[in-house]
Each structure stands twice: as structure tokens, then as C-alpha cells.
Amino acid sequence: MYYFETIFDISYLFLVVTLGGIMLYKSNGNKQYQLFGLMAVILGCGDAFHLVPRVYSMWSEGGFEANIVALGTGQFITSITMTAFYVVLYYIWRKRYNITKQNGLTISMIVLAVVRIALCLAPQNAWTSPAAPLVWGIYRNIPFAIMGIIIIVLFYQQSHKNNDKSFRFMWLAITLSFAFYVPVVLFAKEFPPIGALMLPKTLAYVWIVWMGFSEMKSKIHKKKLK
């Protein structure tokens, strides 16, 4: 299992950062693809703070117990970057579907992100403690879940309204990421095997990034044929 997870984590980080870098480099001024590239880089770099210490802990002599500070700190940083991930995804939605109004919705998303980050910064989270309280894991994920629900609904509505074939499953990928994530938050401490749900959750994020990359690649190919 350690071999599998190590290969999986390293491959995932390399893939999303590489895809993000390619999108930033080849976006050719396209704001939507620039945002996609930025989002992918944020995702990969942020998750690296959690996954690299995790891989190290799996193979170190002291194991996870000896690296609790690094693991907790990494989890804290990842929580912040994932918040940024969804803020960028929201702006991708605005750019893709030419949303010029709905400023109240934008303010709501930013407020939710700020509340989420503020809750993550609270010392009661005890990120570096082996006995971090579950209740604070729930508190900080409430605004995060609301952000996710809003974005799921937004992409579902607009992709169907605009017959957007490239992003028709974006809402589903986001839904799956939360469906796999929530049980881990609630039950992984009491039932550690549930933590394995983080693997399909990660694949859901790869799917989100791949949708943007695949469309950009397709458009570049069409331009070359012209």
C-alpha cells in the first residue's frame, strides 16, 4: 500500500502542476485558460505541502507519529490553498459564461472564503496536535461546503443552458470530490480505512483540471489545422 500511495501521490502532483504550467504557457492571453493554469498550480503546490510530508512519513523510521507537526502544517496550508482553488474556479465560471453581473454572488463567495480561512487560522484547530478536535474540522468545512454547493449549482445550470459539452460534467466532478471528502472529515479518525476515499477525491480534482486542459489542447489543435 505504501508503494502504491507513494507512486500515486507523486504522479498526481507532477501531473497537475505540469498541466497547469502548460496551460499558463500556452494560454496565449486567453484569460479562462490562464485561470485554469493558475488553479491547477495552486492545487498541486498546495497539496504538495500535505502529500510530501505524508510520503516521507510513510518511509521514515518514526512514521506518522514522529512527523505530526509537518503533517498538520501541511494540512493547514492545503486547507488554505483549496479555498483559493474554489475561488479561482468561481472566476472561471464567470469568464466562461460571460457573467458580468451578480456582484452579490461574488461578494458571497469571497466572504465564505474569508470565513473559511479565518476558521482555519483559529488556534482551536490544533493542526499540529495528534488529538486535533473533530468539531473544528466540521466548523472550518461548513463555509467550504457551501462554496462547493454554490459552484456545483452554477456549473450545472450554465453548462446545461449553454449546451456546454466540454464542461457538461464539471458539476459532477466537483460533486464527487466533496462526496469523497466529507466522510473522511467526519469518520477517518475513528475508522482510518475511510481515509482511502482521498484517492478518488484526488482523481476528481484531476478530472476538473483535465477538462480545462483538454479543451485548450483541442482549440490549439484546431488553430494549427487552419
N, C-alpha and C positions, 0 to 999 in steps of 0.2 A: 504493500500500500504506500509506503514511503517513496519507493521508486516512482510509482505512478503519479502521486501527487506532486513530487518534485518536477518531473517532466511536464506535467500539465501546467503547473504554475509558471514555470519559466517560459514555456511555449506561449502561454496566454499573454504574459507581459510583453514578450518580444513581438507578438503578432499585433496587439492593439496599438502599441507605440509606433511600430513600423507603418501600419496602415494610417495612423494619424499623421505621421511625418510625411508620408506620400501625399495625403490629401492637402496638407498645408503647402507642400512644394508645388503640386500640380494643379492647385485650385484656380490658377490664372485669374485671380481677382474675384472669383465667384464667392460672395460673402457666405452663402449657405455651406459650401464645401470647406471654407476656412473655419467656420464654426464647428463643423463635423470633425475636422482635423484637430482643432483645439480640444474638443470634447474627448476625443479618443486619447490624446496625450495626457489630459488630466486624469482620465480613467486609469491608464496604465501606470503613470508615475505615482498616482495616489495609492493604488493597490500595491505597488511595489513596497511601500513603507510597511505594509502588513504582511505581504507574502514572503518577502526576502527574509525577515526575521523568523517567519514560520518555517521556511525551508531549512534555515540554519539550525533552528531549534530541534528539528526532527533528526538531524545528523550529529548534533553536538552531544557531548558526554552528559551534560546536565539536563538535557531535554527541555521541555516547555517550562518546567518549574524554575529552571535556572535563568530563563530569559523572559520572565514575566514583564519586566519593565519595557524591554524593546517591543514585545508583542502588544502590550497595552498602548504604548505610544504610537505604534504603527496603526493600531485600530482606531485611535483618536484621529490621526491625520487622515486616514481613509474615510472616516465619517464626514470630515470637512470637505474633502475633495469630491465625495459622492454628492454632496449637496450642490457643489459648483457644477457637477456633471448635469444635474437636472435643470439647473438654471440655464445653462447653455442649450440644453435640449429644448427648453421652452422657447428660446430665441430662434432656434432652428425652425420650430413650428411657425413662429411669426413670419420669418423670412420666406419659408417655402410657400406658404399660402397667402402671402401679401397682406398680412393682418396689420393694419395701420392704426386702428383704434383700440378699444378695450384696454385703456390705460389702468382701469380699476383692477383688471385681472393681473396685469404686470405688477402693480403695487402689491397685490395679494401674494403673488409668488415670491417677491423679494422679501416681504415681511415674514413669510413662512420660512424662507431660507435663513434669515437673520435669527429668528426664534430657534430654529434647529441648531444653528452654530452656537448660539448663546447657551442652549441646554447642553451641548457637547462640551463647552468650556467650564461648566459648573463643576466644582471640586467633588461634589457628591457622587459623580460618576465613578470615581476611584479607578481610573483606567489602568493604573499600574499595580492594582491590588489583585491577589488571587481570589478575593471574595467581593468582587465588584457587585453592587446591588442590582438585581434584575429590574426593580421598579424604575430605576433611572434609564435603563436600556429601553424600557417602554416609553417613558416620558420623551426622550430625545427622538424617538422614531415616530411619534404621533404627527408632528408637522411634516416630517419626511414622507410619511404615508399619504398625507393629504396632498402634498406636491405631486406624488406619483399618480394618485387618482385623478387629479386635475389634468395632468398631461396625457394619461390614458384616454380620458374622455375627449380631450381636444384633438388628438391624432385620430381617434376613431371617427369623430364627426367629420373632420375635414378630409380625411382620406376617402371616405365614402361619398361625400358631397362632390369632391373633385375627381372621382374615379381614379385615384392615385394608385396605380398598380405597383409602383416601386416601393411605396410605403404603406401598402394596404395591411401589412401585418406588424407595423410598428407598435400599435397599441397592444397587440398580443405579446410581443417580445417584452415590453415593459411590464405587462401584467404577470407574465411568468417570472420575471426577475423578482417581483415582490412576493409572488406566491411561494417561491422557494426560500426567500429571505425571512419572512415573518416567522415560520416555525423555528428557524434557527435562533432568532432573538428570544422567543418565548420558552423554548424547550431544550436547547442544546446543552445547557449546563447540567440538567438532570438526566438527559438522555443523549450523551455525546455522539452516538451514531447519526443523529439528526443533522449534525454538522456537515455531513456529506452532501446535503442539499445545496451547499455553497458551490459545488461543482456545476450543476445545471444552471444555477443562478448566474455563474460566470459566463456560461455558454450563451445565455440570453443577452448579456451585455455585448458579447462578441457579435451576435446576430444584429443588434442595434447598430453597431459600428459598421458591420459589413453591408447593411442596406445602403448607407450613405456612400461608402467606398465603391460598391458595385455600380450604383447609378452614375457616379462621377466617371468611373472607368468606361462605362458604356457610352457616355456622351463624348469622351475623348476619342474613343474608337470611331464613332460616327463622324466626328470632325475630320479625322485622318482620311476616311473614305471619301469625303467630299473634296 
